[in-house]
Amino acid sequence: MLDKAIDLLVGAITLQEIGNDHAALLLAIHSGINSADAISEFHGDPFSGEHRMAPEHLRRLDPARLSDAARWLRQLIDMKATVAYRQKRYTAHNTADAIVNADRLMRIAHNHIESSIDIDVRLRS
């Protein structure tokens, strides 16, 4: 799941570089969602509800470590329906912000999963 988030983020950055902000924004949103899904799956509690409920689900998994991630996910999801289904076009600045949030989520997912794995390995030693 995290590999998919990374692929989507790379695609978002590539599209942003060639000026296709609308498609880049959609990919950034989906990258953030996939990062959150990776964290949820790692915790053994995959989220299967409406996307608008995903940030709260993420926060509840580990409030101390995932509150910022939940906030960034909320910002991405709040744009999702408008970008995907309405005529409103977001600006290049909105796209850049979404890419930053997706990158933050991907890094938190990676660090969250990796640090937990490291702890498990040390406990077994």
N, C-alpha and C positions, 0 to 999 in steps of 0.2 A: 504493500500500500504506500509506503514512504517512497519507494522507487517511482511510483506513478506521480506522486506529488512533485518530486524533483523533475521528472520529465515535463510535466505541465508548466512548472516554473521556468525551465529553460525555454520552452516554447513561448511563454509570455514575454520573456526578455527579448527573444529573437524577433517576435512580431512588433514589439515596442520599438526596437531599433530601426525597423523599416517603416515605421509610422502607422502601423495598423493597430491603433490604440483600442478599438472596440473589441477585436478578437483577443488582443493581449489581456485586456481586462477580464474577459470571460475565462481565459486560461488561468489567470492569477487567482480568481475566485475559486475555481475548481481545484487548484493546487492547495489552497488553504483548507478546503473541505477534506481533501484526501489526507493532508497532514493530521487533521483532527481525527479522522477515521483511523489512522495508524495508531495514534495514542489510545483511542478507545479500544481498539482490538488488542493492543498490548496489555491493557488492563483487564481483558477478558469480558468487557462490557461494550460490545460494538453498538453503535447508535443506529437505529433504523427508523426513526421518526422523521418529522418534517424538519427541513434544514433550519428553520427559524428557531427550533428548540435545541439545536446542536451546541451552541455556545454554553448554555446552562449545564447541559450534560457533561461537557468537557470540564467545566469549572468544578463540578461536583466530584469528578474522579480524583482530583488532587488540588484542593483550593489554594494551598500555599504555593504550589509550583505552576498552576495552570490558569490563574485568574487573568493575567495579561494575555495569554493565548486566547482565552475565551472572548476577551474584549476585541482583539484583532479579528477573530473569526466573525464576531457580530458585525463588525464594520464591513467585512466582505459580503456576508450573507444579506445585509441590508441593501446592497447594490444589485444582488443577483437577479431578482425578478425584473427590475427596471432595465438592466443591461440586456437580458435574454429575451424579454417579451414585449418591451415597449419601444417607442420611437426615440425616446430621450437618448442623446449621445453624451457620454461623459467626456471630460477634457483629458488631455495628456497628463495633466497634474493628477487627476483621479487615478489614471492608470498607474502612474509612478507610485502613488500611495498604496494602491492595491498590491503591486509587486513587492513593495517593502513589507507589507503585512503578511503576504504569502511566504516571503523569505523568512520572516521572523517565526512564523508558525512551523515551517519546515525545520528550521534550526532547533526550535524548542522540542519538536517531536523527536528529532535525532538525538539531542542531548538527553531528553527524558528517557528514551528507550535505552540508549547506550549506558547512561549512568546507573540505571536499574540493573542492567545486565552485569556491569562491573561489580556492583554490590553483591549480586547473587554468586558470582564466581569467587569473590573473596570469602563469602560465608561458607562455601563448600571446602575451601582450602584448610 
